[in-house]
Amino acid sequence: MEENQVERRREWRAFLFLTVFLAPILAVGLVASWGFIVWIFQMFAGPPGPQ
């Protein structure tokens, strides 16, 4: 029974770590990297829109 409580606590901590820290960091990193890629692309290809 005690092993079950320890495992449950470990899973709860892992869930909190993933939802509070890892997911937001990955989301910000992905959006920032996409913006950087678009910015670099536009330096070479020019801005979007009619020529």
C-alpha positions, 0 to 999 in steps of 0.5 A: 500500500505504501509503494502505491502512495509513493508511486502516486506521488511521483506521478503527480510530481511528474505531471505538475512538472510537465504541465507547469514547466515543460509545456510552456517552455516548449510552447514559447520555444517553438513559437520563438523558433518559428518567428526566427525562421520566418525572419531569416527567410524574409531577409533573403526572400523579401517581405510578403505581398505584391511585388 
